[in-house]
Amino acid sequence: MPTKYIKKPVVIEAMQFTGSHDSAFEIQKWGGEANIDVADHGLFINTLEGRMHVSINDYVIRGVRGEFYPCKPDIFEQTYEVVE
């Protein structure tokens, strides 16, 4: 029989990619050029699993170990809320 677990509350940082060049460069500035690539055909993140494309309205998350990864808006909104 499996054991049930609950996710520990963890505070993360995130920025939403709007699709604009300004948004892409702000995310790159925040994440660093080694992690975030701005190309003519979009925004890309070098993740632990490899290079991933960031779609318009995706969130870019900095994880608990400083790693970056994209997250779809519906998943982000179900998982996270703003910390006041």
Phi and psi in degrees as a GROMACS rama.xvg file:
@    title "Ramachandran Plot"
@    xaxis  label "Phi"
@    yaxis  label "Psi"
@TYPE xy
-70.8716  152.293  PRO-2
-94.1909  140.796  THR-3
-88.7946  143.487  LYS-4
-132.033  155.52  TYR-5
-119.266  140.792  ILE-6
-68.1549  134.14  LYS-7
-68.1304  143.414  LYS-8
-68.6641  126.624  PRO-9
-132.044  132.564  VAL-10
-89.6639  127.727  VAL-11
-122.607  166.615  ILE-12
-108.813  145.917  GLU-13
-151.728  153.839  ALA-14
-134.809  142.265  MET-15
-94.2799  132.377  GLN-16
-84.984  117.515  PHE-17
-89.3653  -10.7551  THR-18
99.694  -13.1982  GLY-19
-81.2935  158.542  SER-20
-63.5228  -38.7139  HIS-21
-59.7261  -44.5877  ASP-22
-61.8103  -44.5322  SER-23
-60.8377  -45.5655  ALA-24
-71.471  -31.2068  PHE-25
-65.4661  -41.7541  GLU-26
-66.8256  -40.9493  ILE-27
-64.2171  -41.2399  GLN-28
-60.0685  -42.8206  LYS-29
-68.4654  -44.3484  TRP-30
-89.0123  -18.8212  GLY-31
91.0253  144.733  GLY-32
-64.2608  -24.957  GLU-33
-69.9734  -24.9655  ALA-34
-102.58  -33.4876  ASN-35
-122.353  126.487  ILE-36
-112.544  129.906  ASP-37
-102.079  121.031  VAL-38
-124.353  166.509  ALA-39
-57.802  -31.4202  ASP-40
-104.602  24.2868  HIS-41
135.952  -168.7  GLY-42
-112.125  135.708  LEU-43
-131.299  145.3  PHE-44
-119.176  134.248  ILE-45
-87.9535  102.085  ASN-46
-99.8389  175.94  THR-47
-64.2316  -23.4991  LEU-48
-95.6786  -0.0177531  GLU-49
120.819  -173.68  GLY-50
-77.1845  128.837  ARG-51
-126.392  140.871  MET-52
-80.9394  140.28  HIS-53
-103.763  119.009  VAL-54
-82.7716  159.708  SER-55
-59.0292  135.025  ILE-56
79.5645  -5.7078  ASN-57
-64.7562  153.347  ASP-58
-97.0887  143.546  TYR-59
-104.415  123.944  VAL-60
-112.15  138.004  ILE-61
-98.5601  117.045  ARG-62
-76.6548  -179.97  GLY-63
-66.0945  -19.1682  VAL-64
-105.649  13.2443  ARG-65
85.6567  3.42248  GLY-66
-79.6227  154.214  GLU-67
-114.715  145.584  PHE-68
-160.568  152.72  TYR-69
-84.939  156.42  PRO-70
-143.898  131.872  CYS-71
-64.4667  144.619  LYS-72
-56.3745  -40.3689  PRO-73
-66.5971  -39.6149  ASP-74
-67.7922  -43.1969  ILE-75
-58.3126  -48.0031  PHE-76
-68.0512  -26.9243  GLU-77
-78.3239  -23.5395  GLN-78
-101.15  -33.4194  THR-79
-122.545  154.796  TYR-80
-138.097  157.27  GLU-81
-66.4026  136.796  VAL-82
-92.629  126.032  VAL-83
